[in-house]
Amino acid sequence: PGMAADLQPPNELLSEATTYVLVKNEAFEAIRMAVRKDYVACRDHHVPGPITIQCLKGWVELSVDGETHLLKAGQWSYVPGGVSHTIKGVEDSLLLLTIMFC
């Protein structure tokens, strides 16, 4: 608690970025997610609680319940709990994904 996490190290290449869990407890999970160009993550995935996705770098397609949206660096999106979603890299990207546990 209280420690700063560097989500975008200045010398990190997106092509070499890794995915890792920042914190997970009984209330939520925060994940720094690297998504490579053309990679499909979370295909038709759903979780009981709501999620938020913030694009830190790059550009992804976010499909929510069959409708596709573009999410670019600096943009944020919300997916209600139980709703199917897919994330696909349009280019190498870095996301902050937060899952709330209900």
Z-matrix of the N, CA and C atoms (Angstrom, degrees):
N
C 1 1.447
C 2 1.528 1 111.96
N 3 1.287 2 116.47 1 135.97
C 4 1.448 3 122.76 2 177.03
C 5 1.510 4 115.84 3 85.49
N 6 1.332 5 117.65 4 -12.72
C 7 1.473 6 120.20 5 -179.95
C 8 1.525 7 109.90 6 -76.21
N 9 1.312 8 116.13 7 142.24
C 10 1.469 9 120.90 8 176.86
C 11 1.525 10 109.47 9 -82.14
N 12 1.321 11 115.99 10 139.75
C 13 1.467 12 121.95 11 176.13
C 14 1.521 13 107.54 12 -115.20
N 15 1.312 14 116.46 13 127.25
C 16 1.466 15 120.68 14 179.33
C 17 1.525 16 108.26 15 -86.03
N 18 1.326 17 116.40 16 103.09
C 19 1.464 18 121.76 17 -176.83
C 20 1.517 19 112.76 18 -78.66
N 21 1.340 20 117.19 19 -21.21
C 22 1.454 21 122.12 20 -176.96
C 23 1.527 22 110.24 21 -134.59
N 24 1.332 23 118.64 22 71.80
C 25 1.467 24 119.34 23 178.92
C 26 1.528 25 110.37 24 -55.04
N 27 1.319 26 118.67 25 134.58
C 28 1.463 27 122.05 26 -172.10
C 29 1.530 28 115.46 27 -60.74
N 30 1.321 29 118.37 28 -30.95
C 31 1.464 30 120.20 29 -177.32
C 32 1.520 31 113.98 30 -99.37
N 33 1.322 32 116.68 31 5.70
C 34 1.465 33 120.27 32 -178.08
C 35 1.530 34 111.02 33 -77.99
N 36 1.319 35 116.16 34 131.54
C 37 1.459 36 121.46 35 174.45
C 38 1.525 37 108.30 36 -85.73
N 39 1.326 38 116.86 37 133.12
C 40 1.461 39 119.59 38 179.89
C 41 1.524 40 111.63 39 -59.00
N 42 1.308 41 116.84 40 -33.30
C 43 1.464 42 120.33 41 -179.67
C 44 1.531 43 112.14 42 -66.94
N 45 1.334 44 117.38 43 -14.05
C 46 1.462 45 121.67 44 -179.97
C 47 1.531 46 112.57 45 -116.07
N 48 1.333 47 116.80 46 3.50
C 49 1.466 48 120.89 47 -178.31
C 50 1.528 49 110.46 48 -65.18
N 51 1.318 50 115.88 49 149.84
C 52 1.458 51 121.43 50 -179.54
C 53 1.524 52 111.14 51 -118.36
N 54 1.325 53 114.78 52 160.19
C 55 1.457 54 122.22 53 176.46
C 56 1.524 55 108.13 54 -97.85
N 57 1.342 56 116.16 55 135.42
C 58 1.464 57 118.70 56 175.05
C 59 1.530 58 110.22 57 -155.43
N 60 1.315 59 114.51 58 155.48
C 61 1.461 60 122.02 59 178.95
C 62 1.522 61 108.80 60 -81.63
N 63 1.313 62 116.16 61 128.05
C 64 1.462 63 121.89 62 177.52
C 65 1.523 64 110.85 63 -82.90
N 66 1.329 65 115.25 64 -45.49
C 67 1.467 66 121.11 65 178.74
C 68 1.523 67 108.22 66 -157.90
N 69 1.314 68 114.95 67 145.68
C 70 1.464 69 121.01 68 173.61
C 71 1.518 70 107.27 69 -144.64
N 72 1.332 71 115.08 70 126.93
C 73 1.452 72 120.39 71 175.32
C 74 1.524 73 108.24 72 -142.67
N 75 1.314 74 118.23 73 -167.09
C 76 1.467 75 120.56 74 -176.64
C 77 1.527 76 112.87 75 -70.25
N 78 1.325 77 118.75 76 -16.81
C 79 1.463 78 122.05 77 -176.87
C 80 1.528 79 114.05 78 -97.36
N 81 1.341 80 117.61 79 -36.53
C 82 1.465 81 120.01 80 -175.36
C 83 1.520 82 111.52 81 -161.64
N 84 1.346 83 114.60 82 167.36
C 85 1.459 84 122.23 83 173.21
C 86 1.513 85 107.94 84 -133.21
N 87 1.326 86 117.07 85 132.81
C 88 1.461 87 122.51 86 177.36
C 89 1.525 88 107.81 87 -115.34
N 90 1.335 89 115.72 88 128.26
C 91 1.459 90 121.96 89 -175.28
C 92 1.522 91 109.78 90 -127.10
N 93 1.313 92 115.93 91 130.34
C 94 1.466 93 121.66 92 169.58
C 95 1.518 94 104.46 93 -89.37
N 96 1.332 95 116.09 94 113.25
C 97 1.461 96 121.28 95 -172.45
C 98 1.524 97 111.59 96 -114.09
N 99 1.332 98 115.42 97 123.28
C 100 1.460 99 121.45 98 173.84
C 101 1.528 100 107.29 99 -94.34
N 102 1.322 101 116.72 100 130.51
C 103 1.467 102 122.20 101 179.61
C 104 1.523 103 107.55 102 -126.36
N 105 1.313 104 116.42 103 117.52
C 106 1.470 105 121.30 104 179.63
C 107 1.524 106 111.56 105 -77.35
N 108 1.312 107 115.62 106 155.86
C 109 1.460 108 121.92 107 176.38
C 110 1.528 109 109.20 108 -53.82
N 111 1.334 110 115.70 109 132.37
C 112 1.464 111 125.55 110 178.66
C 113 1.526 112 114.48 111 69.96
N 114 1.328 113 118.70 112 -0.82
C 115 1.459 114 121.06 113 177.41
C 116 1.532 115 109.19 114 -80.37
N 117 1.320 116 116.15 115 137.91
C 118 1.460 117 121.22 116 177.56
C 119 1.527 118 108.12 117 -105.27
N 120 1.317 119 115.83 118 117.33
C 121 1.466 120 122.25 119 178.65
C 122 1.528 121 108.82 120 -108.50
N 123 1.284 122 115.92 121 148.41
C 124 1.475 123 120.57 122 174.74
C 125 1.533 124 111.93 123 56.42
N 126 1.305 125 118.13 124 44.13
C 127 1.477 126 120.74 125 -177.49
C 128 1.530 127 110.37 126 -61.35
N 129 1.336 128 114.81 127 119.89
C 130 1.472 129 122.04 128 179.84
C 131 1.527 130 111.88 129 48.17
N 132 1.316 131 115.10 130 41.81
C 133 1.466 132 122.72 131 -177.52
C 134 1.523 133 109.91 132 -87.70
N 135 1.303 134 116.63 133 151.37
C 136 1.468 135 120.13 134 171.79
C 137 1.520 136 108.55 135 -151.37
N 138 1.301 137 114.80 136 148.86
C 139 1.454 138 122.24 137 177.26
C 140 1.522 139 107.64 138 -128.90
N 141 1.332 140 118.29 139 155.68
C 142 1.466 141 119.76 140 -176.80
C 143 1.534 142 114.04 141 -60.77
N 144 1.333 143 116.61 142 -38.17
C 145 1.462 144 120.10 143 -176.82
C 146 1.513 145 112.36 144 -96.07
N 147 1.336 146 117.51 145 167.66
C 148 1.460 147 121.74 146 178.61
C 149 1.528 148 111.75 147 -69.62
N 150 1.335 149 115.42 148 156.59
C 151 1.462 150 121.15 149 175.93
C 152 1.521 151 109.47 150 -129.82
N 153 1.327 152 114.77 151 156.00
C 154 1.454 153 120.60 152 170.67
C 155 1.516 154 107.55 153 -123.85
N 156 1.333 155 115.58 154 147.39
C 157 1.461 156 121.59 155 179.42
C 158 1.516 157 107.42 156 -131.21
N 159 1.324 158 116.08 157 121.79
C 160 1.459 159 121.57 158 175.21
C 161 1.518 160 107.90 159 -115.04
N 162 1.322 161 116.50 160 125.24
C 163 1.456 162 120.97 161 177.36
C 164 1.528 163 108.12 162 -85.82
N 165 1.331 164 115.59 163 115.32
C 166 1.459 165 121.04 164 -179.18
C 167 1.522 166 111.53 165 -86.70
N 168 1.341 167 115.77 166 -41.53
C 169 1.469 168 122.37 167 178.89
C 170 1.517 169 107.80 168 -144.80
N 171 1.322 170 116.11 169 149.44
C 172 1.455 171 120.40 170 174.93
C 173 1.509 172 113.85 171 88.25
N 174 1.350 173 113.84 172 -149.09
C 175 1.450 174 120.59 173 -170.83
C 176 1.517 175 107.71 174 -162.22
N 177 1.343 176 117.40 175 126.94
C 178 1.456 177 122.01 176 178.55
C 179 1.522 178 110.66 177 -129.88
N 180 1.323 179 114.45 178 159.75
C 181 1.462 180 121.32 179 168.56
C 182 1.518 181 106.33 180 -97.50
N 183 1.317 182 116.73 181 129.54
C 184 1.451 183 122.72 182 177.04
C 185 1.522 184 107.30 183 -114.62
N 186 1.311 185 116.47 184 112.79
C 187 1.465 186 120.94 185 176.53
C 188 1.516 187 108.00 186 -99.48
N 189 1.322 188 115.56 187 124.35
C 190 1.458 189 121.85 188 -179.10
C 191 1.518 190 107.89 189 -124.82
N 192 1.321 191 115.00 190 116.54
C 193 1.466 192 120.89 191 179.18
C 194 1.531 193 111.25 192 53.71
N 195 1.340 194 116.80 193 39.05
C 196 1.464 195 122.07 194 175.98
C 197 1.517 196 115.67 195 88.26
N 198 1.324 197 118.50 196 -5.63
C 199 1.468 198 121.82 197 179.32
C 200 1.529 199 108.89 198 -107.75
N 201 1.345 200 117.10 199 128.62
C 202 1.461 201 121.71 200 -175.06
C 203 1.526 202 111.28 201 -98.58
N 204 1.333 203 114.50 202 135.25
C 205 1.464 204 123.05 203 178.44
C 206 1.520 205 108.35 204 -127.66
N 207 1.315 206 117.39 205 150.74
C 208 1.462 207 122.09 206 174.98
C 209 1.518 208 108.78 207 -94.02
N 210 1.315 209 115.71 208 136.08
C 211 1.455 210 121.32 209 179.08
C 212 1.524 211 107.35 210 -126.55
N 213 1.334 212 116.13 211 113.38
C 214 1.462 213 122.32 212 -176.28
C 215 1.519 214 110.35 213 -107.53
N 216 1.340 215 115.75 214 165.95
C 217 1.464 216 121.64 215 179.51
C 218 1.524 217 110.57 216 -48.96
N 219 1.321 218 115.14 217 131.49
C 220 1.461 219 120.75 218 179.87
C 221 1.517 220 113.22 219 91.51
N 222 1.342 221 118.17 220 -4.23
C 223 1.464 222 120.81 221 -179.55
C 224 1.525 223 110.41 222 -103.99
N 225 1.323 224 115.22 223 158.84
C 226 1.451 225 124.04 224 -173.58
C 227 1.516 226 108.58 225 -135.56
N 228 1.320 227 117.24 226 148.04
C 229 1.462 228 120.86 227 177.57
C 230 1.525 229 110.15 228 -143.78
N 231 1.319 230 114.87 229 159.38
C 232 1.457 231 123.79 230 -177.94
C 233 1.524 232 108.87 231 -124.49
N 234 1.324 233 117.20 232 137.92
C 235 1.467 234 122.18 233 175.64
C 236 1.526 235 107.29 234 -126.46
N 237 1.333 236 117.68 235 121.89
C 238 1.463 237 119.79 236 179.49
C 239 1.529 238 111.77 237 -63.72
N 240 1.316 239 116.52 238 155.56
C 241 1.450 240 121.45 239 178.12
C 242 1.518 241 111.88 240 -59.71
N 243 1.333 242 116.13 241 142.57
C 244 1.453 243 121.80 242 177.36
C 245 1.515 244 115.54 243 79.58
N 246 1.332 245 117.62 244 -1.86
C 247 1.470 246 121.30 245 -177.48
C 248 1.526 247 109.59 246 -93.29
N 249 1.323 248 116.42 247 133.57
C 250 1.463 249 122.50 248 -179.32
C 251 1.530 250 110.58 249 -68.02
N 252 1.345 251 115.42 250 136.80
C 253 1.465 252 120.09 251 179.43
C 254 1.523 253 110.30 252 -146.24
N 255 1.332 254 115.06 253 152.91
C 256 1.464 255 123.14 254 177.25
C 257 1.519 256 107.76 255 -137.56
N 258 1.328 257 116.82 256 140.95
C 259 1.463 258 122.52 257 176.99
C 260 1.521 259 107.66 258 -118.87
N 261 1.342 260 116.78 259 127.48
C 262 1.465 261 121.33 260 178.37
C 263 1.525 262 108.93 261 -128.43
N 264 1.325 263 116.69 262 132.16
C 265 1.457 264 121.14 263 179.27
C 266 1.519 265 111.86 264 -74.44
N 267 1.321 266 117.14 265 121.51
C 268 1.467 267 122.08 266 171.88
C 269 1.522 268 107.85 267 -81.74
N 270 1.336 269 115.07 268 -34.88
C 271 1.460 270 123.40 269 170.55
C 272 1.520 271 106.79 270 -144.28
N 273 1.317 272 118.09 271 169.49
C 274 1.462 273 119.84 272 176.59
C 275 1.522 274 108.20 273 -53.63
N 276 1.336 275 116.65 274 129.80
C 277 1.459 276 120.85 275 -171.58
C 278 1.517 277 112.13 276 -140.02
N 279 1.312 278 114.11 277 161.44
C 280 1.458 279 122.32 278 178.04
C 281 1.529 280 107.70 279 -131.33
N 282 1.338 281 116.36 280 126.46
C 283 1.461 282 121.95 281 -176.09
C 284 1.525 283 110.56 282 -123.48
N 285 1.322 284 115.58 283 155.74
C 286 1.455 285 122.46 284 167.57
C 287 1.522 286 105.68 285 -113.30
N 288 1.313 287 115.89 286 112.20
C 289 1.460 288 122.84 287 -177.16
C 290 1.512 289 108.26 288 -109.41
N 291 1.331 290 116.72 289 127.31
C 292 1.464 291 121.97 290 178.82
C 293 1.523 292 109.01 291 -122.29
N 294 1.324 293 115.47 292 126.27
C 295 1.463 294 122.25 293 179.42
C 296 1.520 295 108.31 294 -111.80
N 297 1.325 296 116.81 295 123.66
C 298 1.464 297 120.78 296 176.97
C 299 1.523 298 107.87 297 -94.67
N 300 1.334 299 115.58 298 134.40
C 301 1.459 300 120.92 299 177.85
C 302 1.525 301 108.02 300 -97.71
N 303 1.295 302 114.97 301 126.95
C 304 1.488 303 118.94 302 -178.43
C 305 1.508 304 110.99 303 -94.63
